[in-house]
Amino acid sequence: MFVVKYRKIFYTLSILLVLFSIFTISKWGINYGIDFKGGSIIEVEYNGARPSHDDITSIVKNSGVTSEIVVRPTGDKGYIIRTASLASSTVNVVTANLLSATSTVGTSTVSSTVSASTTGATIKRMDTVGPILGAELQSKSITSIILVILAIVLFITFAFRHVSKPVSSWKYGLAAIAALAHDVLVPTGIYAFLGRNGGYEVDALFVTAILVILGFSVHDTIVVFDRTRENLKIDDHHKEAFDKTVGKSISQTFARSINTSLTTILALIALFIFGADATRNFSLILIIGIVLGTYSSIFLGSPLLVTFWKAQKNK
């Protein structure tokens, strides 16, 4: 199988992706969303011509907001406004002014309550998260990802405990760790890049997507590992070289893994194109992650078993 034969090429590609991710994360950091760093978020949509970016910024400032204001267009007629955590009274003033805004800032009015507007604007989302809650969610998200990876590795080690030759069962778990770490680090690095250049944010949905990606990745990994174990049982006298067995196992599961991932990705692409703005980032990270997860399962995890075998053989 060409995957095993040219595994060093695939290792190199994975290393380059990991180095890129480390560079983007260390240089630009992660653009945390309101879920993690706390703050207020308001999404407004206009039925007619929406005000300009500068107009919206001025409206928010004139409503009594003194903290940093981030205004990002969404769709064809909407804006997402992010600020530090605001009091409910301030939020009411901001939303009322946004509802009554037109293409000219001077026509907006200030109100202390959010009322129905006849200007054709709608407040689609309005959330406030305190910094303490955001920090707690960030800590719990990291813990959950680590615990999931640990549980997966322990399960693989237990499931393959009777496989001792020619590669020990714990090395199957080690190969899974490398693949799963790859599947967490690279999407995070890509999102750090997108956060710097496209305003994409890491939020609670991002963590959910990462956990889904880990599930897809380990599923494909176990499929190949299990086929390798079955082929080793058939060849109980180990007449066939281990690299040949792994290559044959990848060939037997290659089409299944690709087809399963492809059908999922097609559905996610449709969701990304035609879905709501709230699910667009979620579907994007899933597309990236499932592609990477399928790649790591076939081109990284299983070939690593061959590398471990050769290193053990050389000793």
Secondary structure, 3 states (H helix, E strand, C coil): CHHHHCHHHHHHHHHHHHHHHHHHHHHHCCCECHHHHCEEEEEEEECCCCCCHHHHHHHHHHCCCCCCCEEEEECCCEEEEEECCCCHHHHHHHHHHHHCCCCCHHHCCCCCCCCCCCCCEEEEEEEEECHHHHHHHHHHHHHHHHHHHHHHHHHHHHHCCCCCCCCCHHHHHHHHHHHHHHHHHHHHHHHHHHHHHHCCCECHHHHHHHHHHHHHHHHHHHHHHHHHHHHHHHCCCCCCCHHHHHHHHHHHHHHHHHHHHHHHHHHHHHHHHHCCHHHHHHHHHHHHHHHHHHHHHHHHHHHHHHHHHHHHHHC
